[in-house]
C-alpha cells in the first residue's frame, strides 16, 4: 500500500507512521501542504492508495483542499483527521471526496480499523465521535 501523510506535527506523523508500519505492508510519503504540486508530489499523489490529511494544520478551506487531493488522486481513499465534532462541518468533507473522518486525538484507537474499512470499500466512515 502507498500512503501519504499531509500536514501534521511531528508527534502526529510519528504516531501514524508507527501504526501503519506495524499493521500494513506500506510505503509512506510525507507531503508539506504548503508545497504540494511539484512534479514529484503529483507522481506520489497519483500512486497513492490512502491519503491521510491532518486538517488541524493550516488549511484555509479544508473542503477545497480535500477536493483538490481527490482530483490529483481519484483512486485513493482519503482519511481526514481533525477536531470537528459537528456534522455540518464533517459532511462537506465527504462531498469533497473523503472516504473517512476521525478525530485527531483518536488515532491510537481507530486509525488501523478505519484504514482497513476504507481499503475494503467502505465509504463515509466517521470514527471517534460518540
Residue, then its C-alpha position, 0 to 999 in steps of 0.5 A: x500500500x502507498x500512503x501519504x501523510x499531509x500536514x501534521x506535527x511531528x508527534x502526529x506523523x510519528x504516531x501514524x507512521x508507527x501504526x501503519x508500519x506495524x499493521x500494513x505492508x506500506x510505503x509512506x510519503x510525507x507531503x508539506x501542504x504548503x508545497x504540494x504540486x511539484x512534479x514529484x508530489x503529483x507522481x506520489x499523489x497519483x500512486x497513492x492508495x490512502x491519503x491521510x490529511x491532518x486538517x488541524x494544520x493550516x488549511x484555509x478551506x479544508x473542503x477545497x483542499x480535500x477536493x483538490x487531493x481527490x482530483x490529483x488522486x481519484x483512486x485513493x481513499x482519503x482519511x481526514x483527521x481533525x477536531x470537528x465534532x459537528x456534522x455540518x462541518x464533517x459532511x462537506x468533507x465527504x462531498x469533497x471526496x473523503x472516504x473517512x473522518x476521525x478525530x485527531x486525538x483518536x488515532x491510537x484507537x481507530x486509525x488501523x480499523x478505519x484504514x482497513x474499512x476504507x481499503x475494503x470499500x467502505x465509504x463515509x466512515x466517521x470514527x471517534x465521535x460518540 
